[in-house]
């Protein structure tokens, strides 16, 4: 079942290596092959909450990308990821938190995940369905991490020992802020795709606050995601 009212997001700006496109395609195929038994009616609210939060995260990354591009243009130099990552991530985390707690959202469980510098993925999730969501998101970061660690990666040139050691310790030392943001944005775009696919499988057979009758009255569609105006909130993000 397809939902109306949510147009597909625009194509990602070509910013990373050509291998990124192949990785994205591989992950898309993985989503289609994901076992449908991982998510059931009891998971609908969790999926909807993650879906809305991920959509909000994509929008905030888009805003931040535009802002940093403008700063780079004015300064005439590339802004590094290491110098801005924490603040950028804080801005997105604030948007996600506001959406999750919005009165227009649904009660839902939470989950989290991370990918360390050795490309190991850690997932903390209360259900198999949410575990699938987080693993799918983190699999993107793992692919990017694995690509960074290839034996022929440019940073392995030891002619500049400081650059070599920096990249060996933290792959973010080789990323610009824009590169970092596009990687993060892609992870959330994949999460939007994944959760929407799972919700489409559940629609029509599950009673959940995530679904509302379609205008025709003969089927169901997703309720609208909360769209809070972040200007109404006191933010710690220094890039409002």
Buried (B, 14 or more C-beta within 10 A) or exposed (E): BEBEEBEEBEEBEEBBEEEBEEBBEEBBEBBEEBEEEBBBEEBBBBBBBBBBBBBBBBBBBBBBBEBBBEBBEEEEEEBBBBEBBEBBBBBBBBBBEBBBEBEEBBEBBEBEBEBEEEBEBEBEBEBEBBBBBBBBBBBBBBBBBEBBBEEEEEBEEEEEEEBBEBBBEEBBBBBBBBBBBBBBBBBBBBBBBBBBBBBEBBBEEBEBEBBEEBEEEEBBBBBEBBEBEBEEEEBEBEBE
